[in-house]
Amino acid sequence: RHLIIPLATIFILKLIPNDLETLKIVLLISAATPVGISVAMFAQQYQGDYAYGARIVSLSTLLSIITIPLILSIAMVVW
């Protein structure tokens, strides 16, 4: 989720003109952000393992500290 979708988004956004660079960066950051807390909430609501969902959200947030700057630097090279 942290690498495949943002990398695909980089190549799709390459089709957008460069004068809309701010829009491209905003869309890329939104594609690279961590999963939402709704994963844990849905798990708890439907009697699932909400602790596992909370761990996934936490891990995703920690990974985004590394992956978002990495994805943005790759985008600057590709665009």
C-alpha positions in Angstrom: 0.0 0.0 0.0 2.8 2.4 0.8 4.8 1.8 -2.3 2.8 0.2 -5.1 -0.2 2.7 -5.2 2.0 5.8 -4.9 4.4 4.6 -7.6 1.5 3.9 -9.9 0.1 7.3 -9.1 3.4 9.0 -10.0 3.2 7.6 -13.5 -0.5 8.4 -13.9 0.1 12.0 -12.7 2.9 12.4 -15.2 0.2 12.8 -17.8 -1.0 16.0 -16.1 0.7 19.2 -17.3 3.6 20.5 -15.2 1.9 23.9 -14.6 -0.4 22.0 -12.2 2.5 20.7 -10.1 0.9 21.7 -6.8 -2.2 19.6 -7.6 0.0 16.7 -8.6 1.9 16.8 -5.3 -1.3 17.0 -3.3 -2.8 14.0 -5.1 0.4 12.1 -4.6 0.6 12.8 -0.9 -3.0 11.7 -0.4 -2.2 8.4 -2.2 0.9 7.8 0.0 -0.8 8.5 3.3 -1.3 5.7 5.9 -4.5 3.7 6.2 -7.3 5.2 8.3 -8.3 4.3 11.7 -11.6 3.1 10.3 -10.0 -0.3 9.8 -9.9 -0.8 13.6 -13.3 0.7 14.1 -15.0 -1.6 11.6 -13.2 -4.6 13.1 -14.6 -3.7 16.5 -18.1 -3.0 15.2 -18.3 -6.4 13.4 -16.7 -8.4 16.3 -13.3 -8.7 14.5 -9.8 -8.5 15.9 -9.7 -4.7 16.5 -6.4 -4.9 18.3 -4.8 -6.3 15.1 -6.5 -3.5 13.1 -5.0 -0.9 15.5 -1.6 -2.5 15.1 -1.9 -2.3 11.3 -2.9 1.4 11.5 0.1 2.1 13.8 2.6 0.3 11.6 1.2 2.1 8.5 1.7 5.4 10.2 5.2 4.6 11.3 6.1 3.4 7.8 4.8 6.6 6.3 7.5 8.6 8.0 9.9 6.9 5.6 7.8 6.2 2.5 6.2 9.7 2.0 9.5 11.5 1.6 10.8 8.6 -0.5 7.8 8.8 -2.9 8.1 12.6 -3.2 11.7 12.4 -4.1 11.0 9.7 -6.7 8.3 11.9 -8.1 10.6 14.9 -8.4 13.0 12.8 -10.4 10.3 11.3 -12.7 8.4 14.5 -13.3 
